[in-house]
């Protein structure tokens, strides 16, 4: 079979927006596809804080915080997800390994 060069042009969708992620969660779906949900993990922040305002307009320390256990909680904000078949997952795995220097295959 004769080899020939082909070119791939990359076109960004208008909705494209790169996101920072620091974790992923997923597994194998019922049809055998690899499913990965990407998230950004951070400490929780309260959804309500109550403070007192004095006559000079200065705020007191918080008098009430909801939820009360926010300082013991982390949240994982799901940024996006992907679903791919096993062959494409292996291709991405090899590509990422090459970038990280774990393998010479691309």
Secondary structure by P-SEA (a helix, b strand, c coil): cbbbbbbbbbbbcccbbbbbbccccccccccbbbbbbbbbbbbbbbcbbbbbbcccccccccccccccccccbbbbcccccccccaaaaaaaaaaaaaaacccccc
